[in-house]
């Protein structure tokens, strides 16, 4: 999945890329233990680690997923959110479904208050970028799924 290799290039959305700039520490294909540093809009940055990867990942499989988890490290300190998230795709009767599932919570009350707008905007921009990429490549993203995800509260 392109999104695990380079989230910003895969999403390819100006707003998403302004709010979140991902840098994978290694140049290899994604593998368990890979760390991504995130330059997050505002004063607080964070890092995540790839903790699980499906067997179908990176192949022509009709399904694939990967899981990330927030971490604390010397380079970025503590991530402003604490949690884990899965990104994946699965075959459906009408094509494919991209999904994200997770659980997280702000690290403190200030993050909850100040981070709500950028987080909602970033997640919405991510889904719009994925939709636009699908459409540009000749697919047809379903607006219903975008609208359902657009208003989903992360975590």
Protein Blocks (a to p, Z undefined) as FASTA:
>chain_A
ZZlmommlmnopaklmmmpccddfbfcdcdehiacddddehjbdcddddfbdcfkgoiab
fbdcddddddddfklopafbdcdddddddddfklpadddddddddfbfklmmmmmmmmmm
mmmmmmmmmmmmmmmnopacdfklmmmmmmpcgZZ
